[in-house]
Amino acid sequence: MAFEGLADRLQSTIQKIRGKGKVTEADVKEMMREVRLALLEADVNFKVVKDFIKKVSERAVGQEVMQSLTPGQQVIKIVKDGLTELMGKEQSKIAVANRPPTVVMMVGLQGAGKTTTTGKLANLLRKKYNRNPMLVAADIYRPAAIKQLETLGKQLNMPVFSLGDKISPVEIAKQAIAKAKEEHYDYVLIDTAGRLHVDETLMNELKEIKELSKPDEILLVVDAMTGQDAVNVAQSFNEQLGLTGVVLTKLDGDTRGGAALSIRAVTDKPIKFIGLGEKMDAIEAFHPERMASRILGMGDVLTLIEKAQATVDEEKAKELEKKMRTASFSFDDFLDQLGQVRKMGPLDELLKMMPGANKIKGLNNIQIDDKQLAHVEAIIKSMTKDEKLHPEIINASRRKRIAKGSGRTIQEVNRLLKQFEEMKKMMKQMTNMQQKGKKKGGFKFPFM
């Protein structure tokens, strides 16, 4: 994920000051020097870094901090608040027109993932916000883009308005909005043309589409991996079109994260969404405070809960809790849970959202391969109904048959059976703790 280098540097820096009973100006100065270097290495705009360090330093050496009982914690809070402010303070939501449809113009350079992001955003609007969007293929210069959007539409079972590549994009936008009004679509997402660089022809065309369609949102799609170039592109588009927001793609890649920390400060336009992978559900609303928490290793429980709520069946969760309490949790239940958790996203990324995960040695190097999970599924599916319900009956000959049926080794079957038993014991202990917590009005798992 993006920010890993920055996160490591900042976390080791704040660790030095965290437990200090007394913090001097020299301590703050030393810490700010480290923070400054970490931000510059992450490719954050140098003017942004300068302003950030100035603001945070002034707050950190104030009387309230120096004389507080936990000055180290106070300084860390000031750094977190500073990062949050830098990225936009609070979530900037997508516009909703007073009279549908809400028109969204998707703009950006070629190669930033604009067409795919248009499909992802439409999918998010439908699934999370219960909207009824229509996609519009207005990139007539790249027939592949029209084909790509039509393919995404089929994949998502979503309407795509297209008039081919012989009609002007302005006319396509005009007819698309008219059709959306007729057929009561509440969002129109126009996938406009991109170029390899910003040029006059592109901008003139986009201005014409803007003038005719009067969009409620003009969202610039930028590739986070391009670093400072992403900021320059955002500035250029904003000056000529008047952006309403930015979508950062490829934040799951090996990027230093500087674009996300610089774009808001340089353009004064909010980051509204972030792309975190190839799949059509790999997009999420951008929350500055949550991202600041992730960068500083404080976890991101709210996003984790939202992901769980979106994918976990509530009735099944209640039934599962009961089974865990009575230790009747079976391999069938395990398989079902594995499927639901996999829908939430890559497991290594989910682990990093847990508070304190940054203290787990080697977590950054953990990569949970989907193939390993597929192997586990194959082993469980090679068991009989009785074996799944009562794993204790699986003797040596049964293990041999399961291994052969799943194409895995006997050692892997043994390992899974042992881990499953240990997990059942742990789950029973945890649910017992939860029941005690409920009686006392305290401890409660967020997913139950």
C-alpha positions as CSV (number, residue, x, y, z in Angstrom):
1,M,0.0,0.0,0.0
2,A,1.0,3.6,-0.5
3,F,2.7,5.5,2.3
4,E,4.6,2.4,3.6
5,G,8.0,4.1,3.5
6,L,6.5,7.3,5.0
7,A,4.6,5.4,7.6
8,D,7.7,3.4,8.7
9,R,9.8,6.6,9.0
10,L,7.1,8.6,10.9
11,Q,6.2,5.7,13.2
12,S,9.8,5.1,14.2
13,T,10.2,8.9,14.8
14,I,7.0,9.3,17.0
15,Q,8.0,6.1,18.9
16,K,11.0,8.0,20.4
17,I,8.7,10.7,21.8
18,R,5.6,8.6,22.6
19,G,6.2,7.8,26.3
20,K,8.3,10.8,27.3
21,G,7.2,12.4,30.6
22,K,8.9,15.6,29.6
23,V,9.3,17.1,26.1
24,T,11.7,19.9,25.4
25,E,11.9,22.3,22.4
26,A,15.0,20.4,21.3
27,D,13.0,17.1,21.3
28,V,10.3,18.7,19.1
29,K,13.0,20.2,16.8
30,E,14.7,16.8,16.4
31,M,11.4,15.1,15.7
32,M,10.3,17.8,13.1
33,R,13.6,17.3,11.3
34,E,12.9,13.6,10.9
35,V,9.3,14.3,9.9
36,R,10.5,16.8,7.3
37,L,12.9,14.3,5.8
38,A,10.2,11.6,5.8
39,L,7.8,13.8,3.9
40,L,10.3,15.0,1.3
41,E,11.4,11.3,0.7
42,A,7.7,10.5,0.2
43,D,7.7,13.0,-2.7
44,V,5.5,15.6,-0.9
45,N,5.8,19.1,-2.4
46,F,8.6,21.0,-0.7
47,K,6.4,24.1,-0.1
48,V,3.7,21.9,1.5
49,V,6.3,20.3,3.7
50,K,7.6,23.7,4.8
51,D,4.2,25.0,5.8
52,F,3.3,21.7,7.5
53,I,6.5,21.7,9.7
54,K,6.0,25.3,10.6
55,K,2.4,24.8,11.7
56,V,3.0,21.6,13.6
57,S,6.2,23.0,15.3
58,E,4.3,26.0,16.6
59,R,1.6,23.9,18.1
60,A,3.9,21.3,19.5
61,V,6.0,23.8,21.5
62,G,3.0,25.6,23.0
63,Q,2.5,25.9,26.8
64,E,-0.4,23.4,26.8
65,V,1.8,20.6,25.4
66,M,4.9,21.3,27.4
67,Q,3.0,21.4,30.7
68,S,0.6,18.5,30.0
69,L,0.8,15.1,31.8
70,T,1.4,13.3,28.5
71,P,3.4,15.7,26.3
72,G,4.6,12.9,24.0
73,Q,1.1,11.8,23.2
74,Q,0.0,15.4,22.7
75,V,2.8,16.0,20.1
76,I,1.7,12.8,18.2
77,K,-1.9,14.0,18.2
78,I,-0.7,17.4,16.8
79,V,1.2,15.5,14.0
80,K,-1.9,13.4,13.3
81,D,-4.2,16.5,13.2
82,G,-1.7,18.2,10.9
83,L,-1.7,15.3,8.5
84,T,-5.5,15.2,8.5
85,E,-5.7,18.9,7.8
86,L,-3.2,18.6,5.0
87,M,-5.4,16.0,3.3
88,G,-8.6,17.9,3.7
89,K,-9.8,17.7,7.4
90,E,-12.9,15.7,6.6
91,Q,-14.5,13.5,4.0
92,S,-15.7,15.4,0.9
93,K,-18.8,13.6,-0.4
94,I,-19.9,13.3,-4.0
95,A,-22.6,15.8,-5.1
96,V,-26.3,15.0,-5.3
97,A,-28.2,17.2,-7.8
98,N,-31.5,18.8,-6.6
99,R,-33.0,17.5,-9.8
100,P,-31.7,14.2,-11.1
101,P,-29.6,13.2,-12.9
102,T,-26.4,14.2,-11.1
103,V,-23.9,14.7,-13.9
104,V,-20.3,13.6,-13.2
105,M,-17.5,14.4,-15.7
106,M,-14.6,12.1,-15.4
107,V,-11.4,13.7,-16.7
108,G,-7.7,12.9,-16.8
109,L,-4.7,11.8,-18.8
110,Q,-4.4,8.6,-20.7
111,G,-3.1,5.7,-18.6
112,A,-4.3,7.0,-15.2
113,G,-7.1,4.4,-15.2
114,K,-10.0,6.8,-16.0
115,T,-12.3,4.4,-17.8
116,T,-11.9,1.7,-15.2
117,T,-12.4,4.2,-12.4
118,T,-15.6,5.4,-14.1
119,G,-16.9,1.8,-13.9
120,K,-15.7,1.4,-10.3
121,L,-17.4,4.6,-9.2
122,A,-20.7,3.7,-10.8
123,N,-20.5,0.3,-9.0
124,L,-19.8,2.0,-5.7
125,L,-22.7,4.5,-6.2
126,R,-25.1,1.6,-6.8
127,K,-23.9,-0.8,-4.1
128,K,-23.1,1.7,-1.2
129,Y,-25.4,4.6,-2.0
130,N,-28.3,2.7,-3.6
131,R,-28.1,4.9,-6.8
132,N,-29.0,4.1,-10.3
133,P,-26.1,5.2,-12.6
134,M,-25.6,5.3,-16.3
135,L,-22.2,5.2,-18.0
136,V,-21.4,7.4,-21.0
137,A,-18.7,6.5,-23.6
138,A,-17.5,9.9,-24.8
139,D,-13.9,9.1,-25.5
140,I,-14.3,8.8,-29.3
141,Y,-10.5,9.0,-30.1
142,R,-9.8,5.7,-28.5
143,P,-12.2,3.0,-29.8
144,A,-10.7,0.7,-27.2
145,A,-12.0,3.0,-24.4
146,I,-15.6,2.7,-25.8
147,K,-15.2,-1.1,-26.0
148,Q,-13.7,-1.2,-22.5
149,L,-16.6,0.8,-21.0
150,E,-19.1,-1.4,-22.7
151,T,-17.4,-4.5,-21.4
152,L,-17.4,-3.0,-17.9
153,G,-21.1,-2.2,-18.3
154,K,-21.9,-5.9,-19.1
155,Q,-19.7,-7.1,-16.3
156,L,-21.5,-4.8,-13.8
157,N,-24.9,-5.3,-15.5
158,M,-25.1,-1.5,-15.9
159,P,-26.3,0.6,-18.9
160,V,-23.7,2.2,-21.1
161,F,-24.7,5.0,-23.5
162,S,-22.6,5.0,-26.7
163,L,-23.0,6.4,-30.1
164,G,-19.7,5.0,-31.5
165,D,-16.7,7.1,-32.5
166,K,-18.2,9.2,-35.3
167,I,-20.4,11.6,-33.3
168,S,-18.9,14.5,-31.3
169,P,-18.4,14.0,-27.5
170,V,-20.5,17.1,-26.9
171,E,-23.5,15.6,-28.8
172,I,-23.0,12.2,-27.0
173,A,-23.1,14.0,-23.6
174,K,-26.2,15.9,-24.7
175,Q,-28.1,12.8,-25.8
176,A,-27.0,10.8,-22.8
177,I,-28.3,13.3,-20.3
178,A,-31.6,13.5,-22.2
179,K,-31.9,9.7,-22.1
180,A,-31.0,9.6,-18.4
181,K,-33.9,12.1,-17.7
182,E,-36.3,10.0,-19.7
183,E,-35.4,6.7,-18.1
184,H,-34.9,8.1,-14.6
185,Y,-31.2,7.4,-14.0
186,D,-30.0,9.5,-11.1
187,Y,-26.3,9.6,-12.0
188,V,-24.6,10.1,-15.4
189,L,-20.9,9.4,-15.5
190,I,-19.3,10.7,-18.6
191,D,-16.0,9.0,-19.5
192,T,-14.2,11.8,-21.5
193,A,-11.1,11.6,-23.7
194,G,-7.6,11.6,-22.3
195,R,-4.2,12.5,-23.8
196,L,-0.7,11.6,-22.9
197,H,-0.2,15.2,-21.8
198,V,-2.3,18.3,-21.2
199,D,-3.0,20.1,-24.6
200,E,-5.2,22.9,-25.9
201,T,-7.4,20.6,-28.1
202,L,-8.2,18.3,-25.2
203,M,-9.0,21.3,-22.9
204,N,-11.2,23.0,-25.5
205,E,-13.3,19.9,-25.9
206,L,-13.7,19.3,-22.2
207,K,-14.7,23.0,-21.8
208,E,-17.4,22.4,-24.4
209,I,-18.7,19.3,-22.7
210,K,-18.7,21.2,-19.4
211,E,-20.6,24.1,-20.9
212,L,-23.3,21.9,-22.4
213,S,-23.7,19.3,-19.6
214,K,-23.3,21.7,-16.6
215,P,-21.8,18.9,-14.5
216,D,-22.4,18.8,-10.7
217,E,-18.9,17.1,-10.4
218,I,-15.7,17.3,-12.5
219,L,-13.5,14.6,-11.1
220,L,-9.9,14.3,-12.1
221,V,-8.5,10.8,-12.1
222,V,-4.8,10.8,-11.4
223,D,-2.3,8.0,-11.0
224,A,-0.8,8.2,-7.4
225,M,2.4,6.5,-8.7
226,T,3.3,9.6,-10.8
227,G,4.2,11.6,-7.6
228,Q,4.7,15.3,-8.2
229,D,3.6,15.0,-11.8
230,A,0.1,14.1,-10.4
231,V,0.1,17.4,-8.6
232,N,1.1,19.4,-11.7
233,V,-1.6,17.7,-13.8
234,A,-4.2,18.5,-11.1
235,Q,-3.1,22.1,-11.1
236,S,-3.3,22.4,-14.9
237,F,-6.8,20.7,-15.1
238,N,-8.1,22.8,-12.2
239,E,-6.9,26.1,-13.7
240,Q,-8.7,25.4,-17.0
241,L,-11.8,23.4,-15.9
242,G,-12.4,24.2,-12.3
243,L,-12.3,20.7,-10.7
244,T,-14.6,19.7,-7.9
245,G,-12.5,16.8,-6.7
246,V,-9.8,14.2,-7.4
247,V,-9.8,10.4,-7.6
248,L,-6.4,8.9,-6.8
249,T,-5.7,5.5,-8.4
250,K,-3.1,2.8,-7.7
251,L,-2.8,3.7,-4.1
252,D,-2.3,0.0,-3.5
253,G,0.9,0.1,-5.6
254,D,4.5,0.8,-4.6
255,T,4.0,4.5,-4.4
256,R,5.5,7.0,-1.9
257,G,2.2,8.7,-1.3
258,G,3.4,12.3,-1.8
259,A,0.6,13.1,-4.3
260,A,-2.1,12.4,-1.8
261,L,-0.4,14.7,0.7
262,S,0.2,17.5,-1.8
263,I,-2.8,17.6,-4.1
264,R,-5.2,19.1,-1.6
265,A,-2.7,21.7,-0.3
266,V,-1.6,22.8,-3.8
267,T,-5.0,22.8,-5.6
268,D,-7.4,23.3,-2.7
269,K,-9.5,20.5,-4.3
270,P,-10.5,17.5,-2.2
271,I,-9.5,13.9,-2.8
272,K,-13.0,12.3,-3.0
273,F,-12.1,8.6,-3.8
274,I,-9.1,6.3,-3.8
275,G,-8.5,3.3,-6.0
276,L,-6.9,0.3,-4.2
277,G,-6.7,-2.5,-6.8
278,E,-7.8,-4.0,-10.0
279,K,-11.2,-5.4,-9.0
280,M,-14.4,-3.4,-9.7
281,D,-15.1,-3.0,-5.9
282,A,-11.5,-1.8,-5.2
283,I,-12.5,1.9,-4.6
284,E,-13.5,3.7,-1.5
285,A,-14.4,7.1,-0.2
286,F,-11.3,9.1,1.0
287,H,-11.3,10.0,4.7
288,P,-8.4,12.2,5.6
289,E,-8.5,11.4,9.3
290,R,-8.6,7.6,8.7
291,M,-5.7,7.9,6.3
292,A,-3.6,9.9,8.8
293,S,-4.3,7.2,11.4
294,R,-3.1,4.5,9.0
295,I,0.1,6.5,8.2
296,L,0.9,6.8,11.9
297,G,0.2,3.2,12.6
298,M,-3.0,3.8,14.7
299,G,-5.1,1.5,12.5
300,D,-8.4,2.3,10.7
301,V,-11.1,0.4,12.5
302,L,-14.0,2.5,11.0
303,T,-13.1,1.4,7.4
304,L,-12.7,-2.2,8.7
305,I,-16.2,-2.1,10.2
306,E,-17.6,-0.6,7.0
307,K,-16.1,-3.3,4.9
308,A,-17.4,-5.9,7.3
309,Q,-20.9,-4.4,7.3
310,A,-21.0,-4.4,3.5
311,T,-20.0,-8.0,3.1
312,V,-21.0,-9.9,6.3
313,D,-24.5,-11.3,6.5
314,E,-25.9,-10.1,9.9
315,E,-28.2,-13.2,10.4
316,K,-25.2,-15.5,9.6
317,A,-23.0,-13.5,12.0
318,K,-25.6,-14.1,14.9
319,E,-25.8,-17.8,14.1
320,L,-22.0,-18.0,14.0
321,E,-21.7,-16.3,17.4
322,K,-24.0,-18.9,18.9
323,K,-22.0,-21.7,17.3
324,M,-18.7,-20.3,18.5
325,R,-20.1,-20.1,22.1
326,T,-21.2,-23.7,22.0
327,A,-18.1,-24.9,20.2
328,S,-20.2,-26.3,17.3
329,F,-18.4,-24.2,14.7
330,S,-17.8,-26.5,11.7
331,F,-15.6,-26.6,8.6
332,D,-18.7,-25.5,6.6
333,D,-19.0,-22.4,8.8
334,F,-15.3,-21.8,8.4
335,L,-15.6,-22.0,4.6
336,D,-18.5,-19.6,4.6
337,Q,-16.6,-17.1,6.8
338,L,-13.5,-17.4,4.6
339,G,-15.6,-16.4,1.6
340,Q,-17.1,-13.4,3.4
341,V,-13.7,-12.2,4.6
342,R,-12.2,-12.5,1.2
343,K,-14.9,-10.2,-0.2
344,M,-13.6,-7.5,2.2
345,G,-10.3,-7.2,0.3
346,P,-6.7,-8.5,0.5
347,L,-6.2,-10.0,4.0
348,D,-2.7,-8.4,4.4
349,E,-4.3,-4.9,3.9
350,L,-7.1,-5.7,6.3
351,L,-4.5,-6.7,9.0
352,K,-2.8,-3.4,8.6
353,M,-6.0,-1.6,9.5
354,M,-6.0,-3.1,13.0
355,P,-4.8,-0.7,15.7
356,G,-1.3,-1.5,16.9
357,A,-0.6,-3.6,13.7
358,N,2.5,-1.5,13.1
359,K,4.0,-3.0,16.2
360,I,3.7,-6.6,14.9
361,K,7.2,-7.4,13.7
362,G,7.4,-8.3,10.0
363,L,3.7,-7.4,9.2
364,N,4.8,-5.2,6.3
365,N,6.4,-8.2,4.7
366,I,3.4,-10.5,5.1
367,Q,1.7,-11.4,1.8
368,I,-1.3,-13.6,2.1
369,D,-1.5,-15.4,-1.2
370,D,-5.0,-16.2,-2.5
371,K,-3.6,-19.5,-3.7
372,Q,-3.0,-20.6,-0.1
373,L,-6.7,-19.8,0.7
374,A,-7.7,-21.8,-2.4
375,H,-5.6,-24.8,-1.1
376,V,-7.5,-24.6,2.2
377,E,-10.8,-24.5,0.4
378,A,-9.8,-27.5,-1.7
379,I,-8.9,-29.5,1.4
380,I,-12.2,-28.7,3.1
381,K,-14.3,-29.5,0.0
382,S,-12.6,-32.9,-0.2
383,M,-14.1,-33.8,3.2
384,T,-17.4,-35.7,3.7
385,K,-20.4,-33.9,5.4
386,D,-19.6,-35.9,8.6
387,E,-15.9,-35.0,8.5
388,K,-16.7,-31.3,8.2
389,L,-19.1,-31.4,11.2
390,H,-16.9,-33.7,13.3
391,P,-13.2,-33.3,12.4
392,E,-12.2,-35.5,15.3
393,I,-13.3,-38.6,13.2
394,I,-10.6,-37.8,10.6
395,N,-8.1,-40.7,11.1
396,A,-5.0,-41.5,9.2
397,S,-6.8,-43.2,6.2
398,R,-9.3,-40.3,5.9
399,R,-6.4,-37.8,5.9
400,K,-4.8,-39.7,3.1
401,R,-8.0,-39.7,1.1
402,I,-8.6,-35.9,1.7
403,A,-5.0,-35.1,0.7
404,K,-5.4,-37.1,-2.5
405,G,-8.8,-35.6,-3.3
406,S,-7.6,-32.0,-2.8
407,G,-4.2,-32.5,-4.6
408,R,-2.5,-31.3,-1.3
409,T,0.0,-33.1,1.0
410,I,-1.0,-35.0,4.2
411,Q,1.2,-32.5,6.1
412,E,-1.0,-29.6,4.9
413,V,-4.2,-31.5,5.9
414,N,-2.7,-32.2,9.4
415,R,-1.7,-28.5,9.7
416,L,-5.2,-27.3,8.8
417,L,-6.9,-29.7,11.3
418,K,-4.6,-28.6,14.1
419,Q,-5.1,-24.9,13.3
420,F,-8.8,-25.4,13.1
421,E,-8.9,-26.9,16.6
422,E,-6.8,-24.2,18.0
423,M,-9.0,-21.5,16.4
424,K,-12.2,-23.1,17.8
425,K,-10.7,-22.9,21.3
426,M,-9.7,-19.3,20.9
427,M,-13.1,-18.3,19.4
428,K,-14.9,-19.9,22.4
429,Q,-12.6,-17.9,24.8
430,M,-13.2,-14.7,22.9
431,T,-17.0,-15.1,22.8
432,N,-17.1,-15.9,26.5
433,M,-15.1,-12.6,27.1
434,Q,-17.7,-10.8,25.0
435,Q,-20.6,-12.2,27.0
436,K,-19.0,-11.1,30.3
437,G,-18.3,-7.7,28.7
438,K,-22.0,-7.3,27.7
439,K,-23.1,-8.1,31.3
440,K,-20.8,-5.4,32.6
441,G,-21.7,-3.0,29.7
442,G,-18.1,-3.1,28.4
443,F,-16.2,-5.2,25.9
444,K,-17.8,-5.9,22.5
445,F,-16.5,-7.0,19.1
446,P,-17.3,-4.5,16.4
447,F,-18.6,-7.2,14.0
448,M,-21.1,-8.8,16.3
